[in-house]
Amino acid sequence: MRDLADNVVIICSIENIDPMGVHTGDSITVAPAQTLTDKEYQRLRDYSVAIIREIGVECGGSNVQFAVNPVDGEVMFEPSIDYVVTKIPRFAFEKFPGSEPILTTQMKSVGEAMALGRTFQESFQKAVRSLESGYSGWGCAKVKELQWDWEQLKYSLRVPNPDRIHAVYAAMKKGMKVDDIHELSYIDKWFLTQLKELIDVEQFLTAGSLSDLTKDDFSEIKKRGFSDKQIAFATKSTEKEVREKRLFLGVSPTYKRVDTCAAEFEANTPYMYSSYDFECESAPTQTKKVLILGGGPNRIGQGIEFDYCCCHTSFALQKAGYETIMMNSNPETVSTDYDTSDRLYFEPLTVEDVLNVIDLERPDGIIVQFGGQTPLKLALPIQQYLDEHKPLAASGAGRVRIWGTSPDSIDAAEDRERFNAILKELGIEQPKGGIAKSEADALAIAKEIGYPVVVRPSYVLGGRAMEIVFTDEKLATYLENAVKVDPDLPVLVDKYLSDAIEIDVDSLSDSHGNVVIGGIMEHIEQAGVHSGDSACVIPTKTISSSCLDTIRSWTKNLAKRLNVCGLMNCQYAITASGDVYLLEANPRASRTVPFVSKAIGHPLAKYAALVMSGKSLHDINFTKEVIPKHISVKEAVLPFEKFQGCDVLLGPEMRSTGEVMGIDWNFAIAFAKAQIAAGQKLPFLGTVFLSLNEMTKPHLERLAKAFLELGFKIVSTSGQHTFWN
């Protein structure tokens, strides 16, 4: 960074674990650089200063990327900060079948997680579990690569891919030497040696039992970043048993403040990371305070929309007199800026890590509704812990509790059997369907309700593994390849409503029984395209007043029945005959909250935070639905150009990575603004290729005439031509 007086400072050095050829956004990275000699580092530092001056950055920052040949390097570098940061990207190749999961110079990750620790091993392990990809750290788990043969492993080590770091684990477990892995992967031997030491610790754990571990053992293991869940896996015990044994021995994390001065000067930055070092620098207060759980790494289906909600929650509660504490692991978000909240814990969002912060801070309230599915999955174990231990708030104002809608109500909305019973009680219609706990169940349900059907696993976000299927054969293929169905992992099978219009509704409820509709959005694409991929409009354009009245009534009744305190999102479908069906309800903030808030001019997330703190909707002067006179259109941004070979047709599984918004008094202009903002080039002349499946062919004539009237030419497949004539 350079100022107008020509002073230049080096902010940070970051080293990629992956060798050159993988985009830095797709590589695991570590700060400060770990494998450079002091001489190499000084050369890069001098080059950076010369470059920023030469290219004319007169005032501001610049990023300079170098490639260093490691052949002659030696690790003798003392970093200028006293902690290590590891960033690991998150990928979504499963959303783009047909696209090869190979990493190149074009960035393909959709998000990332970051972790801090006193050593590389500690920060790396924490970063792995922060990814929320099914691992509680590196190793001590059922790693699929362990089942691979040597040829598969060698290929995965040689060719950069999202799971290469787990292939390193499998290769080491199978006996491959550090030198051999380096020859295949070109990952620096220093990093590989550090990882090999973690394998050695795992072998120590698996050789004994939990009862064998001493206080010194626990301290050493935790300093290397192993989670309680990893220790439980290795010692054939439970996570709860490990936690109880660890606490009994007096082994608890301490929290360090991020200190960019390496103790040379006083630095009082207000954010912390955990370690198993000595002195705790957190210094928690005894004021009224609230812990806000963030959303973890961005991914398709759970992105910055939820971070928006977390930030607005912090702003609202700060203004209301609370100390706000943010906990998150995503470096890309505003919530992890040190000045967004009063205190920030840059930590993985797991049961272990959240309970550690609760024990330390003892907040008055914990908010789990704004970070998407990540904190919602933690709600029940947190509530169980609070019920069992009954911790008192540090402020002296009673017990620590979860604010807003109770975890039991959240579970009632997600548990299909409980939810179906509630809808039946309220007289709310839903598509015919059932819960399949085996393949036979699924086939029987499909036969009873008739094809096409929508199938999906329960407890998902972003339409993960959701499909529309038309035959028994396709359903069997789905159950074999897309999901594992068993009594503990049921699959939902529902009748697909053809030619239906989908509706999204966001509502806000307080603890006094008041409910206000925040916004009703009409999807522009037909039902069957995931709501996150569909364009939508506020206010609705084609929905009858009777259907809207039904939607408003059902939404309010359901919010009251679930005792919602805060936000709730409902999704409806309206058939061509005007029948209304509820598709699902989520008593939490949804990805539509930022769009609705901007469309109606009211900050719904801030309002929700205030009602969670005990205020009524009357107190905050939000007592009736706002229907704007202007038109707001939301459009999805899709990343297909980065995933060559995948099918670009939209369906019930979400694939967008962002969204834009267009506003105008006229719908057509608002829609055009949204398309332009999304990078869509709207043609005015040319040829349109029309090819519709059997279900949508009845719309062919209307579509073709509309394009012809606009001056376009039409071409089609022979099947379409035959149908048309």
FILOTI-104738 format. One record per residue (C-alpha): x, y, z. Coordinates in steps of 0.5 Angstrom, whole numbers, plus 500, padded with zeros to 3 digits. Example, Ala and Ser with C-alpha at 12.3 -4.5 7.8 and 13.67 -1.06 7.14 Angstrom:
<nodes>
525491516
527498514
</nodes>
This chain:
<nodes>
500500500
503507498
501514500
502521497
508522501
511516497
511511504
510504502
508498507
507491505
501489508
501481508
505475504
500470502
503463500
499458495
499451497
498449490
503450485
503455480
497453475
491453479
488460480
489463487
482464488
482456488
488454492
489453499
493459501
497461508
499467511
504469512
508465507
511459510
517456506
521463503
528464506
529471509
533473502
527471498
522474502
526481502
527480494
519480493
518485498
523490494
520488487
513489490
515496492
518498486
512495482
507499486
511506484
513504477
506503475
503509478
499507484
500514487
495513493
492506495
493499495
496494490
496486489
502483486
503476485
510472484
512465482
518463486
522456484
522452491
528448489
533452492
529455498
530453505
525455511
528460515
523465515
520469522
514472520
512479522
505476525
504472531
499467528
498463522
492464517
489459512
484460507
481454503
476455497
469451497
467448490
460446487
462442482
456437484
451443481
454442474
454435472
458434466
463439468
470436470
472438477
479440475
482446477
486451472
488458471
480460471
477461478
471456479
470456487
464459489
466461496
472460502
473459509
478462513
481460520
487463524
491459529
498459532
501454528
500452520
497445523
492449528
489454523
489448517
485444521
480449523
479451516
478444514
472444519
470451517
468449510
462445512
464439507
463433511
469433515
471436522
478437520
483433516
483426517
480422523
474421518
471416513
475419507
472416500
479417497
482411502
477406498
481408491
486404488
493407487
492409480
486414482
490416488
496418483
491422478
488426484
495428486
498430480
492433477
489439481
482438483
478440489
479434493
487433492
488435499
484429502
488425496
494427500
491424506
489417503
496417500
500418507
495413510
497408505
504409506
506414500
512418502
513425502
518425497
513421492
507425494
511432492
514429486
506428483
503434486
509439487
506441493
512444498
515438502
514443508
507443508
507435506
511434512
507438517
501434514
505428515
505430523
498430523
497423521
502421526
498424531
492420528
495414529
497415536
490416538
487410534
492406538
489408545
482410548
479416550
481414557
488413556
489421554
492425559
492433560
498433556
496429551
490433550
493440550
498437545
493434540
488440541
494445539
495441533
488443531
484437532
477437534
473434539
469430533
476428530
478425537
472422538
472418531
479416533
478413540
471410538
467415543
462420542
464428541
460429548
464424552
471427549
468434551
467432558
473429559
477435556
474440560
475435566
482435565
482443565
483443557
480449554
481454549
484461550
482466545
488471542
486478539
489479532
495482533
499485527
504488531
507481533
507484541
512489538
507495539
500495543
494493538
487493541
483490535
477487537
477480534
479474536
481467534
481460539
488457541
490452546
496457548
496460555
494467556
487469554
486476551
479476550
477480556
469479555
465484558
459484563
454488559
448486555
450482549
448478543
452472540
450472532
452466528
454467521
453463515
460460514
463460507
459462501
456457497
450456492
444457496
447460502
451466500
451474502
444475502
445471509
451476511
446482509
442479515
447478520
450485519
443489519
442485526
448487529
447494527
440494530
442491536
448496537
443502536
438498541
444498547
447491546
454489545
454485539
458479538
459476531
462469530
463467523
469463518
468467512
473472510
469475504
463478508
462484511
460481518
467479519
470486518
472488525
468494525
461491524
460488531
463490537
467483538
468478532
470471533
473468527
472461528
468455525
461454526
461447529
457445536
464445539
467452537
460455538
459452545
466454547
464462545
458461549
462458555
466464555
462470553
455468556
451472552
444474554
441472547
444467541
441469534
441463529
436465524
440469520
446465517
442460513
442453514
449453518
447456524
440452524
443446524
446448531
440450534
438444537
444442540
445449543
438448546
440442549
446444552
443450555
437446558
442441561
447446564
443452565
448458564
447465567
448471562
454475564
450481565
446478570
439478567
437471567
439465563
443465556
437463551
436463544
432469541
427468536
423462534
424456538
429451535
423446536
419450532
424451527
424443527
417442526
417446520
423442517
420435519
416433514
411429518
410434524
409439518
404435515
400435521
400442522
398444515
392439516
390442522
390449519
387447513
392449508
393445502
399442499
401438493
400430494
406427496
409422502
416421505
420415503
424411507
426406502
426405494
420401495
416407499
418412493
416408488
409406491
408414493
410416486
405410483
399413488
400420486
402420479
408422475
411427474
414428481
419432485
424428489
429431494
432430500
429433507
433438511
437441505
438448502
439451495
435445492
441440493
439434489
432436487
429433481
423432477
422425474
417422470
418415470
419409475
426408471
428415472
426415480
430409481
436412478
435418482
435414488
441410486
446416484
443422487
441421494
442415499
435414502
434410509
430411515
434416518
435420511
428420508
426423501
420427500
416425494
411430491
406431485
409436481
404442479
405443471
404450469
404453476
406460478
410460484
410465489
415467495
412471501
417474507
413475513
415478520
412476527
413479534
412475540
405478542
402474536
402480531
404478523
406483518
407481510
413484508
413482501
409477496
414476490
411473483
416468480
417470472
419463471
414457472
414453478
420448477
425452476
429453483
426460487
434462487
435461479
428465477
427472476
421475480
417481481
414486487
408487487
405481483
403482476
398476474
395474481
388474482
386478489
383472491
389468491
393473494
388473500
389466501
396467501
396472506
391468511
395462510
402465512
399469518
396463521
402458520
406464523
402464529
401456529
409456529
410461534
415465530
418471532
422474527
422472519
419467516
419465508
413461505
413458498
406457494
404455487
398457484
395452478
392454472
385453475
387458481
388453486
393455491
398450494
403451500
410448498
414449504
415454510
422456513
421460520
428464518
431469514
431467507
435469501
430474499
430478505
435483502
431484495
424485499
427490504
430494498
424494494
419496500
424501503
424497510
430494513
426487515
432484518
433490523
426489524
427482526
432483530
429488534
422483535
427478537
430482543
422483545
420489542
413489538
411491531
408496534
414499537
418499531
412502527
411496522
404494522
402493515
404490509
407495504
405495497
410499493
408503487
414502483
416495480
422491482
425485479
430480481
434476476
439471478
446471475
449464473
456462472
455457466
461460462
466457468
463450467
464448460
460441458
454442463
447443462
445450462
437448463
434451469
431446474
429445481
436445484
439452485
445454481
446461481
452465484
448472485
443476483
441483481
435488481
432493476
427498479
422502474
415505474
414500468
415492469
418491462
423497463
425494470
426487467
430490462
434493467
435487471
437483465
442488463
445488470
446480470
450481464
445478459
445481452
438482449
437481442
433485438
433481431
435474429
433467429
430463435
431456436
425453439
425446442
420444448
419437451
412434451
410437458
411444455
409443448
402446448
405453449
409452443
404456438
404462443
411463444
413462437
407468435
410472440
417472437
415472430
411479432
417482434
421480428
425474429
425468425
424461428
427454427
426448431
427440431
423436426
419433432
417441434
415442427
411436426
407438433
406445430
403443423
</nodes>
